């Protein structure tokens, strides 16, 4: 996951391989992004709040 504060969006890259990532998706502000249970639990992130974090 990459937080792009300049463009106020969150990028999620999955399926890493030799030539980069198999999947790349940018999420716009206001989207709720749910990640699969990769860490033993489902994780839901707010694509608007994360890029703003640390600015205030």
Biopython code that builds the backbone (N, CA, C, O; Angstrom):
import numpy as np
from Bio.PDB.StructureBuilder import StructureBuilder

atoms = [
    (1, "UNK", "N", (0.841, -1.156, 0.000)),
    (1, "UNK", "CA", (0.000, 0.000, 0.000)),
    (1, "UNK", "C", (0.894, 1.228, 0.000)),
    (1, "UNK", "O", (1.883, 1.292, 0.730)),
    (2, "UNK", "N", (0.538, 2.195, -0.822)),
    (2, "UNK", "CA", (1.261, 3.458, -0.922)),
    (2, "UNK", "C", (0.267, 4.580, -0.669)),
    (2, "UNK", "O", (-0.794, 4.633, -1.291)),
    (3, "UNK", "N", (0.614, 5.472, 0.240)),
    (3, "UNK", "CA", (-0.221, 6.639, 0.499)),
    (3, "UNK", "C", (0.356, 7.791, -0.314)),
    (3, "UNK", "O", (1.484, 8.219, -0.069)),
    (4, "UNK", "N", (-0.398, 8.287, -1.265)),
    (4, "UNK", "CA", (0.023, 9.367, -2.153)),
    (4, "UNK", "C", (-0.616, 10.662, -1.669)),
    (4, "UNK", "O", (-1.729, 10.997, -2.075)),
    (5, "UNK", "N", (0.079, 11.387, -0.807)),
    (5, "UNK", "CA", (-0.472, 12.623, -0.246)),
    (5, "UNK", "C", (-0.571, 13.720, -1.290)),
    (5, "UNK", "O", (-1.478, 14.550, -1.226)),
    (6, "UNK", "N", (0.332, 13.740, -2.238)),
    (6, "UNK", "CA", (0.318, 14.775, -3.275)),
    (6, "UNK", "C", (-0.979, 14.734, -4.082)),
    (6, "UNK", "O", (-1.548, 15.775, -4.412)),
    (7, "UNK", "N", (-1.441, 13.523, -4.397)),
    (7, "UNK", "CA", (-2.658, 13.363, -5.194)),
    (7, "UNK", "C", (-3.861, 12.930, -4.359)),
    (7, "UNK", "O", (-4.925, 12.636, -4.904)),
    (8, "UNK", "N", (-3.692, 12.891, -3.046)),
    (8, "UNK", "CA", (-4.772, 12.535, -2.105)),
    (8, "UNK", "C", (-5.446, 11.223, -2.461)),
    (8, "UNK", "O", (-6.669, 11.152, -2.584)),
    (9, "UNK", "N", (-4.646, 10.196, -2.622)),
    (9, "UNK", "CA", (-5.219, 8.886, -2.906)),
    (9, "UNK", "C", (-4.341, 7.800, -2.307)),
    (9, "UNK", "O", (-3.211, 8.037, -1.882)),
    (10, "UNK", "N", (-4.897, 6.619, -2.291)),
    (10, "UNK", "CA", (-4.199, 5.462, -1.757)),
    (10, "UNK", "C", (-4.025, 4.463, -2.893)),
    (10, "UNK", "O", (-4.974, 4.187, -3.626)),
    (11, "UNK", "N", (-2.838, 3.927, -3.043)),
    (11, "UNK", "CA", (-2.572, 2.927, -4.061)),
    (11, "UNK", "C", (-2.316, 1.587, -3.383)),
    (11, "UNK", "O", (-1.584, 1.500, -2.397)),
    (12, "UNK", "N", (-2.928, 0.558, -3.926)),
    (12, "UNK", "CA", (-2.745, -0.788, -3.381)),
    (12, "UNK", "C", (-2.166, -1.656, -4.491)),
    (12, "UNK", "O", (-2.740, -1.775, -5.573)),
    (13, "UNK", "N", (-1.025, -2.255, -4.202)),
    (13, "UNK", "CA", (-0.367, -3.148, -5.157)),
    (13, "UNK", "C", (-0.285, -4.533, -4.525)),
    (13, "UNK", "O", (0.120, -4.681, -3.372)),
    (14, "UNK", "N", (-0.679, -5.549, -5.301)),
    (14, "UNK", "CA", (-0.682, -6.920, -4.799)),
    (14, "UNK", "C", (-0.051, -7.855, -5.835)),
    (14, "UNK", "O", (0.258, -7.439, -6.951)),
    (15, "UNK", "N", (0.129, -9.077, -5.466)),
    (15, "UNK", "CA", (0.678, -10.118, -6.329)),
    (15, "UNK", "C", (2.068, -9.764, -6.858)),
    (15, "UNK", "O", (2.271, -9.689, -8.069)),
    (16, "UNK", "N", (3.039, -9.544, -5.938)),
    (16, "UNK", "CA", (4.385, -9.201, -6.397)),
    (16, "UNK", "C", (5.036, -10.341, -7.180)),
    (16, "UNK", "O", (4.838, -11.519, -6.881)),
    (17, "UNK", "N", (5.808, -9.961, -8.177)),
    (17, "UNK", "CA", (6.520, -10.938, -8.993)),
    (17, "UNK", "C", (7.833, -10.361, -9.476)),
    (17, "UNK", "O", (8.227, -9.269, -9.065)),
    (18, "UNK", "N", (8.506, -11.082, -10.338)),
    (18, "UNK", "CA", (9.801, -10.641, -10.845)),
    (18, "UNK", "C", (9.712, -9.333, -11.628)),
    (18, "UNK", "O", (10.641, -8.525, -11.595)),
    (19, "UNK", "N", (8.615, -9.122, -12.322)),
    (19, "UNK", "CA", (8.479, -7.946, -13.186)),
    (19, "UNK", "C", (7.564, -6.881, -12.591)),
    (19, "UNK", "O", (6.977, -6.091, -13.331)),
    (20, "UNK", "N", (7.437, -6.848, -11.281)),
    (20, "UNK", "CA", (6.569, -5.858, -10.636)),
    (20, "UNK", "C", (5.372, -6.522, -9.982)),
    (20, "UNK", "O", (5.420, -7.693, -9.605)),
    (21, "UNK", "N", (4.315, -5.768, -9.855)),
    (21, "UNK", "CA", (3.106, -6.253, -9.194)),
    (21, "UNK", "C", (2.064, -6.668, -10.222)),
    (21, "UNK", "O", (1.894, -6.010, -11.249)),
    (22, "UNK", "N", (1.371, -7.756, -9.940)),
    (22, "UNK", "CA", (0.344, -8.245, -10.843)),
    (22, "UNK", "C", (-0.916, -7.405, -10.828)),
    (22, "UNK", "O", (-1.678, -7.394, -11.795)),
    (23, "UNK", "N", (-1.132, -6.707, -9.737)),
    (23, "UNK", "CA", (-2.342, -5.897, -9.596)),
    (23, "UNK", "C", (-1.981, -4.554, -8.973)),
    (23, "UNK", "O", (-1.225, -4.487, -8.004)),
    (24, "UNK", "N", (-2.532, -3.489, -9.541)),
    (24, "UNK", "CA", (-2.320, -2.145, -9.020)),
    (24, "UNK", "C", (-3.635, -1.384, -9.138)),
    (24, "UNK", "O", (-4.244, -1.341, -10.206)),
    (25, "UNK", "N", (-4.061, -0.791, -8.041)),
    (25, "UNK", "CA", (-5.318, -0.033, -8.065)),
    (25, "UNK", "C", (-5.171, 1.213, -7.208)),
    (25, "UNK", "O", (-4.689, 1.152, -6.077)),
    (26, "UNK", "N", (-5.592, 2.345, -7.762)),
    (26, "UNK", "CA", (-5.608, 3.603, -7.016)),
    (26, "UNK", "C", (-7.018, 3.817, -6.487)),
    (26, "UNK", "O", (-7.994, 3.582, -7.200)),
    (27, "UNK", "N", (-7.127, 4.261, -5.244)),
    (27, "UNK", "CA", (-8.421, 4.485, -4.613)),
    (27, "UNK", "C", (-8.591, 5.969, -4.354)),
    (27, "UNK", "O", (-7.722, 6.612, -3.766)),
    (28, "UNK", "N", (-9.706, 6.504, -4.793)),
    (28, "UNK", "CA", (-10.002, 7.932, -4.665)),
    (28, "UNK", "C", (-10.489, 8.258, -3.255)),
    (28, "UNK", "O", (-10.956, 7.377, -2.532)),
    (29, "UNK", "N", (-10.376, 9.548, -2.865)),
    (29, "UNK", "CA", (-10.906, 9.958, -1.561)),
    (29, "UNK", "C", (-12.376, 9.573, -1.418)),
    (29, "UNK", "O", (-13.166, 9.712, -2.353)),
    (30, "UNK", "N", (-12.721, 9.095, -0.243)),
    (30, "UNK", "CA", (-14.096, 8.698, 0.036)),
    (30, "UNK", "C", (-14.341, 7.199, -0.117)),
    (30, "UNK", "O", (-15.328, 6.678, 0.403)),
    (31, "UNK", "N", (-13.468, 6.515, -0.814)),
    (31, "UNK", "CA", (-13.629, 5.066, -0.972)),
    (31, "UNK", "C", (-13.242, 4.354, 0.319)),
    (31, "UNK", "O", (-12.309, 4.765, 1.009)),
    (32, "UNK", "N", (-13.953, 3.303, 0.635)),
    (32, "UNK", "CA", (-13.601, 2.411, 1.732)),
    (32, "UNK", "C", (-12.953, 1.193, 1.092)),
    (32, "UNK", "O", (-13.562, 0.533, 0.251)),
    (33, "UNK", "N", (-11.736, 0.898, 1.482)),
    (33, "UNK", "CA", (-10.971, -0.184, 0.882)),
    (33, "UNK", "C", (-10.845, -1.316, 1.899)),
    (33, "UNK", "O", (-10.330, -1.118, 2.999)),
    (34, "UNK", "N", (-11.313, -2.485, 1.527)),
    (34, "UNK", "CA", (-11.209, -3.648, 2.402)),
    (34, "UNK", "C", (-10.150, -4.581, 1.838)),
    (34, "UNK", "O", (-10.230, -5.015, 0.689)),
    (35, "UNK", "N", (-9.157, -4.881, 2.666)),
    (35, "UNK", "CA", (-8.097, -5.805, 2.266)),
    (35, "UNK", "C", (-8.455, -7.189, 2.780)),
    (35, "UNK", "O", (-9.056, -7.330, 3.845)),
    (36, "UNK", "N", (-8.084, -8.202, 2.022)),
    (36, "UNK", "CA", (-8.352, -9.561, 2.488)),
    (36, "UNK", "C", (-7.581, -9.867, 3.768)),
    (36, "UNK", "O", (-6.706, -9.102, 4.173)),
    (37, "UNK", "N", (-7.897, -10.935, 4.370)),
    (37, "UNK", "CA", (-7.322, -11.305, 5.666)),
    (37, "UNK", "C", (-5.876, -11.771, 5.535)),
    (37, "UNK", "O", (-5.558, -12.904, 5.896)),
    (38, "UNK", "N", (-5.011, -10.923, 5.029)),
    (38, "UNK", "CA", (-3.603, -11.279, 4.856)),
    (38, "UNK", "C", (-2.848, -11.331, 6.181)),
    (38, "UNK", "O", (-1.876, -12.074, 6.320)),
    (39, "UNK", "N", (-3.295, -10.547, 7.144)),
    (39, "UNK", "CA", (-2.614, -10.484, 8.434)),
    (39, "UNK", "C", (-3.364, -11.235, 9.523)),
    (39, "UNK", "O", (-3.111, -11.038, 10.712)),
    (40, "UNK", "N", (-4.278, -12.087, 9.116)),
    (40, "UNK", "CA", (-5.047, -12.848, 10.089)),
    (40, "UNK", "C", (-6.377, -12.199, 10.420)),
    (40, "UNK", "O", (-7.163, -12.753, 11.188)),
    (41, "UNK", "N", (-6.641, -11.020, 9.844)),
    (41, "UNK", "CA", (-7.908, -10.329, 10.058)),
    (41, "UNK", "C", (-8.179, -9.425, 8.863)),
    (41, "UNK", "O", (-7.246, -8.933, 8.228)),
    (42, "UNK", "N", (-9.447, -9.209, 8.558)),
    (42, "UNK", "CA", (-9.808, -8.300, 7.479)),
    (42, "UNK", "C", (-9.528, -6.869, 7.921)),
    (42, "UNK", "O", (-9.834, -6.496, 9.054)),
    (43, "UNK", "N", (-8.952, -6.073, 7.037)),
    (43, "UNK", "CA", (-8.587, -4.692, 7.355)),
    (43, "UNK", "C", (-9.342, -3.755, 6.428)),
    (43, "UNK", "O", (-9.295, -3.914, 5.208)),
    (44, "UNK", "N", (-10.041, -2.777, 7.001)),
    (44, "UNK", "CA", (-10.756, -1.778, 6.203)),
    (44, "UNK", "C", (-10.100, -0.425, 6.422)),
    (44, "UNK", "O", (-9.895, 0.004, 7.558)),
    (45, "UNK", "N", (-9.773, 0.241, 5.317)),
    (45, "UNK", "CA", (-9.092, 1.529, 5.373)),
    (45, "UNK", "C", (-9.900, 2.590, 4.652)),
    (45, "UNK", "O", (-10.611, 2.292, 3.693)),
    (46, "UNK", "N", (-9.792, 3.816, 5.108)),
    (46, "UNK", "CA", (-10.483, 4.950, 4.510)),
    (46, "UNK", "C", (-9.511, 5.662, 3.582)),
    (46, "UNK", "O", (-8.521, 6.231, 4.040)),
    (47, "UNK", "N", (-9.784, 5.634, 2.284)),
    (47, "UNK", "CA", (-8.881, 6.213, 1.284)),
    (47, "UNK", "C", (-8.862, 7.727, 1.326)),
    (47, "UNK", "O", (-8.039, 8.341, 0.647)),
    (48, "UNK", "N", (-9.737, 8.349, 2.095)),
    (48, "UNK", "CA", (-9.706, 9.801, 2.258)),
    (48, "UNK", "C", (-8.905, 10.202, 3.489)),
    (48, "UNK", "O", (-8.134, 11.160, 3.437)),
    (49, "UNK", "N", (-9.076, 9.490, 4.584)),
    (49, "UNK", "CA", (-8.431, 9.866, 5.846)),
    (49, "UNK", "C", (-6.930, 9.588, 5.836)),
    (49, "UNK", "O", (-6.160, 10.384, 6.375)),
    (50, "UNK", "N", (-6.498, 8.486, 5.241)),
    (50, "UNK", "CA", (-5.076, 8.149, 5.282)),
    (50, "UNK", "C", (-4.190, 9.178, 4.587)),
    (50, "UNK", "O", (-3.187, 9.579, 5.178)),
    (51, "UNK", "N", (-4.494, 9.635, 3.367)),
    (51, "UNK", "CA", (-3.628, 10.644, 2.752)),
    (51, "UNK", "C", (-3.584, 11.963, 3.523)),
    (51, "UNK", "O", (-2.597, 12.694, 3.434)),
    (52, "UNK", "N", (-4.637, 12.277, 4.276)),
    (52, "UNK", "CA", (-4.668, 13.521, 5.082)),
    (52, "UNK", "C", (-3.876, 13.391, 6.364)),
    (52, "UNK", "O", (-3.441, 14.397, 6.924)),
    (53, "UNK", "N", (-3.679, 12.167, 6.841)),
    (53, "UNK", "CA", (-3.014, 11.943, 8.125)),
    (53, "UNK", "C", (-1.618, 12.571, 8.115)),
    (53, "UNK", "O", (-0.861, 12.418, 7.156)),
    (54, "UNK", "N", (-1.304, 13.256, 9.166)),
    (54, "UNK", "CA", (0.008, 13.873, 9.294)),
    (54, "UNK", "C", (0.107, 15.273, 8.732)),
    (54, "UNK", "O", (1.110, 15.952, 8.950)),
    (55, "UNK", "N", (-0.904, 15.720, 8.018)),
    (55, "UNK", "CA", (-0.889, 17.073, 7.444)),
    (55, "UNK", "C", (-1.278, 18.129, 8.460)),
    (55, "UNK", "O", (-0.799, 19.262, 8.401)),
    (56, "UNK", "N", (-2.144, 17.759, 9.391)),
    (56, "UNK", "CA", (-2.669, 18.732, 10.363)),
    (56, "UNK", "C", (-1.703, 18.939, 11.508)),
    (56, "UNK", "O", (-1.980, 19.722, 12.416)),
]
sb = StructureBuilder()
sb.init_structure("model")
sb.init_model(0)
sb.init_chain("A")
sb.init_seg("    ")
for serial, (resi, resn, name, xyz) in enumerate(atoms, 1):
    if name == "N":
        sb.init_residue(resn, " ", resi, " ")
    sb.init_atom(name, np.array(xyz, "f"), 0.0, 1.0, " ", f" {name:<3s}", serial, name[0])
structure = sb.get_structure()
